[in-house]
């Protein structure tokens, strides 16, 4: 008879232990599920970022290409004849003085001088026309 109350306690403890193990297993499964979802979300975010970076790079490349096409179509955004200063072209090392026939060139290539001597000392030569 003394055995019956102890057996009840043992069964109760075993039931509690089983319930705790099941709860722990369920919690572990839930945690693994959340980790898997977080991993999927991170992967999706990484792919989206890569896609966005590729699109930005592509847009940047196309903008660069467009500006190159535009500059070649326009043949420059300034004309050396319009300048009231001595203007040289950094690429050709040729300078133009006011009153000379000019030509279109990109303002980013323009170098301005105060005198012809200054231009010649910098290694530029006077335009022939």
MMTF fields as JSON, N, C-alpha, C and O atoms, coordinates in Angstrom:
{
  "mmtfVersion": "1.0.0",
  "mmtfProducer": "UNKNOWN",
  "numBonds": 515,
  "numAtoms": 516,
  "numGroups": 129,
  "numChains": 1,
  "numModels": 1,
  "chainsPerModel": [1],
  "groupsPerChain": [129],
  "chainIdList": ["A"],
  "bondAtomList": [4, 2, 8, 6, 12, 10, 16, 14, 20, 18, 24, 22, 28, 26, 32, 30, 36, 34, 40, 38, 44, 42, 48, 46, 52, 50, 56, 54, 60, 58, 64, 62, 68, 66, 72, 70, 76, 74, 80, 78, 84, 82, 88, 86, 92, 90, 96, 94, 100, 98, 104, 102, 108, 106, 112, 110, 116, 114, 120, 118, 124, 122, 128, 126, 132, 130, 136, 134, 140, 138, 144, 142, 148, 146, 152, 150, 156, 154, 160, 158, 164, 162, 168, 166, 172, 170, 176, 174, 180, 178, 184, 182, 188, 186, 192, 190, 196, 194, 200, 198, 204, 202, 208, 206, 212, 210, 216, 214, 220, 218, 224, 222, 228, 226, 232, 230, 236, 234, 240, 238, 244, 242, 248, 246, 252, 250, 256, 254, 260, 258, 264, 262, 268, 266, 272, 270, 276, 274, 280, 278, 284, 282, 288, 286, 292, 290, 296, 294, 300, 298, 304, 302, 308, 306, 312, 310, 316, 314, 320, 318, 324, 322, 328, 326, 332, 330, 336, 334, 340, 338, 344, 342, 348, 346, 352, 350, 356, 354, 360, 358, 364, 362, 368, 366, 372, 370, 376, 374, 380, 378, 384, 382, 388, 386, 392, 390, 396, 394, 400, 398, 404, 402, 408, 406, 412, 410, 416, 414, 420, 418, 424, 422, 428, 426, 432, 430, 436, 434, 440, 438, 444, 442, 448, 446, 452, 450, 456, 454, 460, 458, 464, 462, 468, 466, 472, 470, 476, 474, 480, 478, 484, 482, 488, 486, 492, 490, 496, 494, 500, 498, 504, 502, 508, 506, 512, 510],
  "bondOrderList": [1, 1, 1, 1, 1, 1, 1, 1, 1, 1, 1, 1, 1, 1, 1, 1, 1, 1, 1, 1, 1, 1, 1, 1, 1, 1, 1, 1, 1, 1, 1, 1, 1, 1, 1, 1, 1, 1, 1, 1, 1, 1, 1, 1, 1, 1, 1, 1, 1, 1, 1, 1, 1, 1, 1, 1, 1, 1, 1, 1, 1, 1, 1, 1, 1, 1, 1, 1, 1, 1, 1, 1, 1, 1, 1, 1, 1, 1, 1, 1, 1, 1, 1, 1, 1, 1, 1, 1, 1, 1, 1, 1, 1, 1, 1, 1, 1, 1, 1, 1, 1, 1, 1, 1, 1, 1, 1, 1, 1, 1, 1, 1, 1, 1, 1, 1, 1, 1, 1, 1, 1, 1, 1, 1, 1, 1, 1, 1],
  "groupList": [{"groupName": "UNK", "atomNameList": ["N", "CA", "C", "O"], "elementList": ["N", "C", "C", "O"], "formalChargeList": [0, 0, 0, 0], "bondAtomList": [1, 0, 2, 1, 3, 2], "bondOrderList": [1, 1, 2], "singleLetterCode": "X", "chemCompType": "L-PEPTIDE LINKING"}],
  "groupTypeList": [0, 0, 0, 0, 0, 0, 0, 0, 0, 0, 0, 0, 0, 0, 0, 0, 0, 0, 0, 0, 0, 0, 0, 0, 0, 0, 0, 0, 0, 0, 0, 0, 0, 0, 0, 0, 0, 0, 0, 0, 0, 0, 0, 0, 0, 0, 0, 0, 0, 0, 0, 0, 0, 0, 0, 0, 0, 0, 0, 0, 0, 0, 0, 0, 0, 0, 0, 0, 0, 0, 0, 0, 0, 0, 0, 0, 0, 0, 0, 0, 0, 0, 0, 0, 0, 0, 0, 0, 0, 0, 0, 0, 0, 0, 0, 0, 0, 0, 0, 0, 0, 0, 0, 0, 0, 0, 0, 0, 0, 0, 0, 0, 0, 0, 0, 0, 0, 0, 0, 0, 0, 0, 0, 0, 0, 0, 0, 0, 0],
  "groupIdList": [1, 2, 3, 4, 5, 6, 7, 8, 9, 10, 11, 12, 13, 14, 15, 16, 17, 18, 19, 20, 21, 22, 23, 24, 25, 26, 27, 28, 29, 30, 31, 32, 33, 34, 35, 36, 37, 38, 39, 40, 41, 42, 43, 44, 45, 46, 47, 48, 49, 50, 51, 52, 53, 54, 55, 56, 57, 58, 59, 60, 61, 62, 63, 64, 65, 66, 67, 68, 69, 70, 71, 72, 73, 74, 75, 76, 77, 78, 79, 80, 81, 82, 83, 84, 85, 86, 87, 88, 89, 90, 91, 92, 93, 94, 95, 96, 97, 98, 99, 100, 101, 102, 103, 104, 105, 106, 107, 108, 109, 110, 111, 112, 113, 114, 115, 116, 117, 118, 119, 120, 121, 122, 123, 124, 125, 126, 127, 128, 129],
  "secStructList": [7, 2, 2, 2, 2, 2, 2, 2, 2, 2, 2, 2, 2, 2, 2, 2, 2, 2, 2, 2, 2, 2, 2, 2, 2, 2, 2, 2, 2, 2, 2, 2, 2, 2, 2, 2, 2, 2, 2, 2, 2, 2, 2, 2, 2, 2, 2, 2, 2, 2, 2, 2, 2, 2, 2, 2, 2, 2, 2, 2, 2, 2, 2, 2, 2, 2, 2, 2, 2, 2, 2, 2, 2, 2, 6, 7, 1, 3, 3, 4, 4, 4, 7, 1, 1, 3, 3, 3, 3, 6, 6, 6, 6, 3, 3, 3, 7, 6, 6, 1, 7, 7, 7, 3, 3, 7, 4, 4, 4, 3, 3, 3, 3, 1, 1, 2, 2, 2, 2, 2, 2, 6, 6, 7, 3, 3, 7, 7, 7],
  "xCoordList": [0.789, 0.0, 0.85, 0.459, 1.952, 2.836, 3.371, 3.828, 3.308, 3.832, 2.913, 3.415, 1.624, 0.654, 0.846, 0.869, 0.989, 1.182, 2.495, 2.558, 3.532, 4.812, 4.684, 5.241, 3.97, 3.765, 3.014, 3.317, 2.031, 1.288, 2.222, 2.163, 3.081, 4.025, 4.983, 5.282, 5.459, 6.375, 5.683, 6.255, 4.422, 3.687, 3.481, 3.594, 3.175, 2.966, 4.253, 4.228, 5.378, 6.668, 7.045, 7.573, 6.767, 7.05, 6.197, 6.682, 4.95, 4.05, 4.557, 4.552, 4.995, 5.54, 6.8, 6.987, 7.664, 8.908, 8.601, 9.242, 7.622, 7.238, 6.679, 7.004, 5.853, 5.278, 6.369, 6.328, 7.336, 8.444, 9.285, 9.688, 9.549, 10.32, 9.578, 10.18, 8.249, 7.452, 7.448, 7.553, 7.329, 7.338, 8.697, 8.772, 9.767, 11.11, 11.299, 11.874, 10.813, 10.927, 10.123, 10.575, 8.927, 8.083, 8.765, 8.772, 9.329, 10.031, 11.227, 11.499, 11.938, 13.099, 12.662, 13.299, 11.568, 11.049, 10.631, 10.905, 9.974, 9.537, 10.742, 10.743, 11.758, 12.974, 13.654, 14.107, 13.728, 14.33, 13.528, 14.091, 12.197, 11.33, 11.581, 11.691, 11.67, 11.929, 13.301, 13.463, 14.282, 15.625, 15.62, 16.264, 14.891, 14.802, 14.112, 14.536, 13.047, 12.346, 13.244, 13.252, 13.991, 14.905, 15.991, 16.385, 16.46, 17.476, 16.916, 17.587, 15.669, 15.025, 14.863, 15.126, 14.424, 14.245, 15.579, 15.654, 16.618, 17.942, 18.431, 19.007, 18.203, 18.606, 17.825, 18.391, 16.529, 15.702, 16.166, 16.219, 16.501, 16.986, 18.324, 18.562, 19.196, 20.498, 20.317, 20.961, 19.418, 19.165, 18.567, 18.927, 17.66, 17.055, 18.113, 18.114, 19.013, 20.079, 21.01, 21.43, 21.333, 22.176, 21.485, 22.107, 20.203, 19.427, 19.394, 19.552, 19.186, 19.136, 20.507, 20.593, 21.559, 22.906, 23.209, 23.812, 22.79, 23.003, 22.217, 22.714, 20.991, 20.173, 20.795, 20.828, 21.288, 21.934, 23.199, 23.472, 23.954, 25.172, 24.835, 25.496, 23.806, 23.37, 22.892, 23.2, 22.132, 21.66, 22.834, 22.86, 23.801, 24.984, 25.753, 26.204, 25.904, 26.587, 25.842, 26.459, 24.518, 23.755, 23.796, 23.815, 23.81, 23.934, 25.287, 25.39, 26.316, 27.641, 27.681, 28.23, 27.1, 27.057, 26.274, 26.691, 25.142, 24.338, 25.108, 25.066, 25.813, 26.543, 27.683, 28.007, 28.293, 29.351, 28.768, 29.365, 27.605, 26.956, 26.562, 26.739, 26.039, 25.604, 26.781, 26.689, 27.898, 29.037, 29.603, 30.088, 29.551, 30.061, 29.094, 29.519, 27.779, 26.808, 26.881, 26.774, 27.061, 27.113, 28.485, 28.618, 29.47, 30.848, 31.305, 32.005, 30.913, 31.381, 30.266, 29.265, 30.45, 29.427, 29.834, 29.141, 30.954, 31.375, 32.095, 32.522, 32.229, 32.975, 34.098, 33.874, 35.3, 36.458, 36.356, 36.947, 35.619, 35.473, 34.615, 34.729, 33.755, 32.874, 33.6, 33.097, 34.749, 35.475, 36.203, 36.752, 36.203, 36.911, 38.311, 38.987, 38.736, 40.048, 40.824, 40.281, 42.083, 42.89, 42.515, 42.649, 42.044, 41.575, 42.339, 42.471, 42.834, 43.561, 42.801, 41.955, 43.124, 42.521, 43.565, 44.647, 43.238, 44.184, 44.58, 45.664, 43.714, 44.026, 44.932, 45.873, 44.663, 45.445, 46.641, 47.548, 46.657, 47.717, 47.778, 48.855, 46.606, 46.478, 45.656, 44.671, 46.06, 45.274, 44.744, 45.311, 43.636, 42.994, 42.925, 42.66, 43.166, 43.056, 41.732, 41.177, 41.216, 39.969, 40.116, 41.149, 39.075, 39.096, 39.461, 39.189, 40.064, 40.389, 39.144, 38.193, 39.155, 38.074, 38.124, 39.198, 36.984, 36.943, 36.407, 36.096, 36.308, 35.726, 35.057, 35.4, 34.091, 33.414, 34.326, 35.064, 34.257, 35.002, 34.287, 33.463, 34.602, 34.017, 34.697, 35.922, 33.887, 34.442, 35.338, 36.206, 35.129, 35.985, 37.418, 38.333, 37.62, 38.963, 39.611, 40.766, 38.885, 39.378, 40.357, 40.176, 41.415, 42.4, 42.526, 42.717, 42.42, 42.455, 43.801, 44.384, 44.285, 45.58, 45.402, 44.475, 46.307, 46.285, 47.054, 46.795, 48.014, 48.8, 49.239, 49.223, 49.635, 50.133, 51.43, 51.682, 52.246, 53.511, 53.267, 53.963, 52.266, 51.92, 51.492, 51.879, 50.701, 50.243, 51.429, 51.511, 52.348, 53.509, 54.424, 54.971, 54.593, 55.407, 54.784, 55.496, 53.451, 52.753, 52.811, 52.314, 53.425, 53.571, 52.486, 52.346, 51.723, 50.661, 51.174, 52.092, 50.58, 50.909, 49.662, 48.54, 49.879, 48.759, 48.057, 48.696, 46.739, 45.961, 46.336, 46.646, 46.302, 46.709, 45.606, 45.91, 44.4, 43.327, 42.676, 41.753],
  "yCoordList": [-1.177, 0.0, 1.267, 2.266, 1.246, 2.399, 2.629, 3.722, 1.613, 1.699, 2.519, 3.216, 2.48, 3.149, 4.661, 5.234, 5.352, 6.806, 7.167, 8.177, 6.37, 6.64, 6.415, 7.176, 5.398, 5.118, 6.276, 6.66, 6.835, 7.978, 9.169, 9.841, 9.427, 10.532, 10.325, 11.267, 9.106, 8.795, 9.042, 9.661, 8.547, 8.754, 10.241, 10.704, 10.994, 12.426, 13.11, 13.964, 12.739, 13.308, 12.928, 13.747, 11.679, 11.24, 12.012, 12.37, 12.274, 13.034, 14.475, 15.039, 15.068, 16.426, 16.467, 17.373, 15.455, 15.392, 15.25, 15.893, 14.41, 14.214, 15.518, 15.888, 16.203, 17.468, 18.522, 19.292, 18.55, 19.493, 19.192, 20.103, 17.901, 17.515, 17.899, 18.402, 17.659, 18.013, 19.523, 19.997, 20.274, 21.736, 22.224, 23.13, 21.616, 21.987, 21.656, 22.446, 20.48, 20.085, 21.032, 21.429, 21.385, 22.309, 23.676, 24.287, 24.152, 25.434, 25.394, 26.356, 24.266, 24.121, 24.134, 24.779, 23.418, 23.406, 24.813, 25.232, 25.531, 26.898, 27.809, 28.639, 27.64, 28.438, 28.13, 29.043, 26.848, 26.468, 27.027, 27.466, 27.006, 27.537, 29.043, 29.534, 29.761, 31.2, 31.493, 32.445, 30.672, 30.859, 30.629, 31.366, 29.603, 29.321, 30.47, 30.861, 31.013, 32.138, 33.369, 34.093, 33.602, 34.744, 34.577, 35.542, 33.357, 33.09, 33.346, 33.943, 32.891, 33.129, 34.622, 35.106, 35.351, 36.796, 37.49, 38.388, 37.068, 37.657, 37.372, 38.243, 36.158, 35.793, 36.615, 37.096, 36.773, 37.575, 39.031, 39.666, 39.561, 40.932, 41.083, 42.084, 40.09, 40.131, 40.132, 40.9, 39.25, 39.19, 40.497, 40.973, 41.073, 42.345, 43.444, 44.275, 43.442, 44.446, 44.266, 45.248, 43.032, 42.768, 43.226, 43.825, 42.938, 43.333, 44.856, 45.409, 45.53, 46.983, 47.562, 48.535, 46.968, 47.448, 47.243, 48.103, 46.103, 45.842, 46.833, 47.319, 47.135, 48.097, 49.486, 50.208, 49.858, 51.161, 51.234, 52.25, 50.169, 50.122, 50.211, 50.92, 49.491, 49.521, 50.911, 51.402, 51.554, 52.905, 53.868, 54.761, 53.685, 54.537, 54.35, 55.321, 53.093, 52.818, 53.438, 54.037, 53.304, 53.864, 55.378, 56.015, 55.985, 57.433, 57.88, 58.887, 57.136, 57.455, 57.344, 58.211, 56.278, 56.103, 57.229, 57.751, 57.615, 58.687, 59.992, 60.724, 60.293, 61.547, 61.526, 62.56, 60.378, 60.288, 60.501, 61.196, 59.91, 60.09, 61.547, 62.103, 62.163, 63.54, 64.452, 65.343, 64.229, 65.096, 64.938, 65.91, 63.731, 63.559, 64.14, 64.618, 64.104, 64.694, 66.208, 66.861, 66.778, 68.222, 68.767, 69.935, 67.944, 68.319, 69.446, 70.358, 69.388, 70.346, 71.246, 71.44, 71.8, 72.654, 74.128, 74.971, 74.44, 75.829, 76.0, 75.025, 77.245, 77.54, 78.485, 79.466, 78.196, 78.998, 80.423, 81.332, 80.643, 81.989, 82.87, 84.095, 82.264, 83.03, 83.537, 84.432, 82.997, 83.379, 84.7, 84.943, 85.531, 86.811, 86.689, 87.692, 85.454, 85.194, 84.26, 83.706, 84.099, 83.104, 81.755, 81.536, 80.853, 79.565, 78.452, 78.449, 77.516, 76.381, 75.092, 74.993, 74.11, 72.785, 71.88, 71.682, 71.337, 70.522, 69.261, 68.723, 68.78, 67.562, 67.832, 67.076, 68.903, 69.176, 70.078, 70.151, 70.767, 71.729, 72.87, 73.377, 73.268, 74.394, 75.466, 75.158, 76.75, 77.834, 78.745, 78.842, 79.408, 80.352, 81.703, 81.785, 82.761, 84.105, 84.699, 84.255, 85.685, 86.32, 86.889, 87.462, 86.723, 87.214, 86.135, 86.291, 85.056, 83.948, 83.12, 83.151, 82.381, 81.417, 80.384, 79.957, 80.007, 79.068, 77.718, 77.488, 76.855, 75.538, 75.07, 75.528, 74.149, 73.645, 72.72, 71.91, 72.855, 71.95, 71.852, 72.702, 70.83, 70.645, 71.606, 71.723, 72.287, 73.253, 72.582, 73.227, 71.29, 70.583, 70.457, 70.19, 70.651, 70.569, 71.949, 72.048, 73.011, 74.371, 74.768, 74.463, 75.471, 76.061, 77.522, 77.808, 78.438, 79.858, 80.452, 80.111, 81.361, 82.003, 83.513, 84.036, 84.205, 85.671, 86.273, 87.41, 85.507, 86.01, 84.842, 83.686, 85.175, 84.128, 83.536, 82.34, 84.376, 83.895, 82.847, 81.836, 83.118, 82.164, 80.825, 79.764, 80.881, 79.659, 78.912, 77.688, 79.641, 79.006, 78.387, 77.305, 79.064, 78.495, 77.211, 76.323, 77.105, 75.9, 74.782, 73.682, 75.065, 74.005, 74.006, 73.035, 75.087, 75.199, 75.952, 76.765, 75.682, 76.433, 77.147, 76.734, 78.243, 79.052, 78.293, 77.6, 78.439, 77.806, 78.462, 79.652, 77.68, 78.184, 78.998, 79.786, 78.854, 79.627, 80.578, 81.303],
  "zCoordList": [0.0, 0.0, 0.0, -0.604, 0.636, 0.635, -0.771, -1.108, -1.562, -2.925, -3.813, -4.695, -3.638, -4.491, -4.524, -5.614, -3.353, -3.418, -4.114, -4.815, -3.935, -4.602, -6.1, -6.891, -6.488, -7.907, -8.557, -9.686, -7.84, -8.353, -8.555, -9.585, -7.573, -7.668, -8.838, -9.571, -9.012, -10.106, -11.44, -12.337, -11.571, -12.82, -13.079, -14.214, -12.004, -12.15, -12.595, -13.481, -11.985, -12.359, -13.787, -14.539, -14.152, -15.523, -16.516, -17.589, -16.19, -17.064, -17.197, -18.291, -16.073, -16.117, -16.983, -17.795, -16.789, -17.554, -19.038, -19.87, -19.375, -20.772, -21.349, -22.477, -20.585, -21.035, -21.234, -22.193, -20.328, -20.455, -21.689, -22.412, -21.928, -23.117, -24.385, -25.334, -24.406, -25.58, -25.784, -26.915, -24.701, -24.79, -25.292, -26.123, -24.78, -25.226, -26.696, -27.444, -27.119, -28.519, -29.41, -30.484, -28.948, -29.703, -29.803, -30.872, -28.711, -28.709, -29.655, -30.374, -29.643, -30.522, -31.981, -32.813, -32.299, -33.674, -34.105, -35.23, -33.209, -33.509, -33.741, -34.65, -32.91, -33.054, -34.388, -35.079, -34.752, -36.028, -37.195, -38.198, -37.051, -38.09, -38.258, -39.381, -37.153, -37.208, -37.807, -38.57, -37.457, -38.001, -39.514, -40.26, -39.961, -41.392, -42.122, -43.209, -41.523, -42.136, -42.192, -43.188, -41.131, -41.107, -42.173, -42.827, -42.334, -43.345, -44.734, -45.576, -44.98, -46.281, -46.536, -47.637, -45.502, -45.644, -45.927, -46.765, -45.229, -45.443, -46.856, -47.508, -47.324, -48.692, -49.713, -50.695, -49.478, -50.388, -50.386, -51.439, -49.209, -49.118, -49.829, -50.505, -49.676, -50.35, -51.858, -52.572, -52.341, -53.787, -54.293, -55.37, -53.522, -53.919, -53.967, -54.875, -52.986, -52.964, -54.156, -54.769, -54.485, -55.648, -56.927, -57.805, -57.017, -58.193, -58.306, -59.395, -57.169, -57.161, -57.529, -58.278, -57.006, -57.328, -58.806, -59.448, -59.341, -60.765, -61.608, -62.624, -61.193, -61.932, -61.863, -62.859, -60.684, -60.53, -61.371, -62.011, -61.365, -62.17, -63.64, -64.398, -64.04, -65.432, -65.811, -66.897, -64.912, -65.175, -65.25, -66.096, -64.366, -64.379, -65.672, -66.279, -66.098, -67.355, -68.519, -69.4, -68.536, -69.646, -69.609, -70.662, -68.4, -68.314, -68.836, -69.536, -68.495, -68.98, -70.498, -71.178, -71.019, -72.46, -73.108, -74.142, -72.521, -73.079, -73.098, -74.087, -72.016, -71.973, -72.977, -73.562, -73.187, -74.179, -75.568, -76.389, -75.84, -77.122, -77.304, -78.388, -76.275, -76.348, -76.64, -77.484, -75.937, -76.145, -77.547, -78.126, -78.104, -79.456, -80.476, -81.528, -80.174, -81.079, -81.035, -82.073, -79.854, -79.71, -80.086, -80.449, -80.0, -80.267, -79.369, -79.81, -78.119, -77.131, -76.653, -77.342, -75.454, -74.884, -74.907, -74.338, -75.562, -75.71, -77.029, -77.648, -77.457, -78.674, -78.292, -77.584, -78.754, -78.353, -78.879, -78.295, -79.969, -80.52, -79.625, -79.673, -78.807, -77.925, -76.686, -76.006, -76.383, -75.185, -75.407, -76.482, -74.406, -74.472, -73.872, -73.644, -73.621, -73.037, -73.952, -74.908, -73.645, -74.344, -73.749, -72.546, -74.607, -74.121, -74.827, -76.051, -74.042, -74.586, -74.355, -73.466, -75.176, -75.024, -74.391, -74.944, -73.238, -72.485, -73.249, -73.027, -74.148, -74.905, -76.093, -76.333, -76.846, -78.056, -77.8, -78.629, -76.659, -76.312, -77.325, -77.64, -77.833, -78.758, -78.065, -77.393, -78.228, -77.642, -78.742, -79.83, -78.419, -79.327, -78.637, -77.438, -79.401, -78.859, -79.315, -80.32, -78.606, -79.028, -80.441, -80.788, -81.239, -82.615, -83.618, -84.808, -83.176, -84.081, -84.337, -83.556, -85.434, -85.682, -84.56, -84.135, -84.107, -82.988, -83.41, -84.579, -82.463, -82.694, -81.415, -80.325, -81.546, -80.351, -79.549, -80.109, -78.257, -77.381, -76.041, -75.701, -75.301, -73.968, -73.0, -72.978, -72.204, -71.258, -70.224, -69.636, -70.005, -69.047, -69.557, -68.778, -70.878, -71.454, -71.582, -71.995, -71.234, -71.419, -70.324, -69.145, -70.77, -69.862, -70.289, -71.471, -69.342, -69.664, -69.28, -68.251, -70.147, -69.924, -69.945, -70.564, -69.258, -69.227, -70.393, -70.787, -70.956, -72.079, -72.953, -72.531, -74.196, -75.097, -74.565, -74.711, -73.949, -73.386, -72.306, -72.221, -71.493, -70.44, -71.047, -70.557, -72.104, -72.779, -73.376, -73.269, -74.004, -74.628, -73.571, -73.784, -72.437, -71.354, -70.829, -70.361, -70.902, -70.433, -71.472, -71.229, -72.648, -73.655, -74.728, -75.471, -74.811, -75.812, -77.023, -76.914, -78.184, -79.399, -79.871, -79.58, -80.615, -81.127, -82.26, -83.052, -82.316, -83.393, -84.735, -84.788, -85.796, -87.11, -87.779, -88.674, -87.408, -88.039, -87.072, -87.446]
}
